[in-house]
Amino acid sequence: MSLTVAEMAARLGGVVEGNGSRPLTGVAALSEAGPSELSFLTNVKYAAQMAGTRAAAVLVGPQWKGESPAALIRVPDPDRAFAQAAVVFAPPAPLFPPGLHPTAVIAPDVRLGDGVHIGPHCVVAAGCEIGDRTVLEANVVVGTGCRIGADCHIYPLASLREYTRVGNRVILHNGVVLGSDGFGYAHDGRAWVKIPQTGVVEVGDD
């Protein structure tokens, strides 16, 4: 996808200073951006890079003053604007249609919301609840009594130990482990005795 600097500024609610006709095809850091890429400046320690950047345009705040060969797009919050711009150029996300893969092992009493996707070789133990449109990619293990909210995305090989609570719109990346044992032991004078880990892990919304 390609947008001009001016078109991107309009999408972000920004004001262009400089050449608004240059094409943008991606985003990058100030020191790495090429002549068709958009960058941003939020931290003053990187301000010295503005003079030498090859970026077509840079997102800056209303108060920034300095020289740059790039066009400037002034926005109230460059961090937020850069995140919005990155979405424009990101490749399309894979689609995960609702349904259960035939290799998934799901306990009979699990409660699944609408539009849930459970991928290959997942295990969901007894007493679990999974909210609407949540995606479990391959090889996710969800232990007894876990609750997962709506619109979550859990990437391959993540593990949730028993009774873990996960809110809505949570992302758990590859290999994440929630609720693992706290390795608590006490010595009774003869041997080390395991201390039961009675707490749970709770992750809030977003």
Secondary structure, DSSP 8 states (H G I E B T S, - for coil): --EEHHHHHHHHT-EEES-TTSEE-EE--TTT--TTEEEE--SGGGGGGGGG---SEEEE-TT-----SSEEEE-S-HHHHHHHHHHHHS-------SEE-TT-EE-TT-EE-TT-EE-TT-EE-TT-EE-TT-EE-TT-EE-TT-EE-TT-EE-TT-EE-TT-EE-SS-EE-TT-EES-----EEE-SSSEEE-------EE---
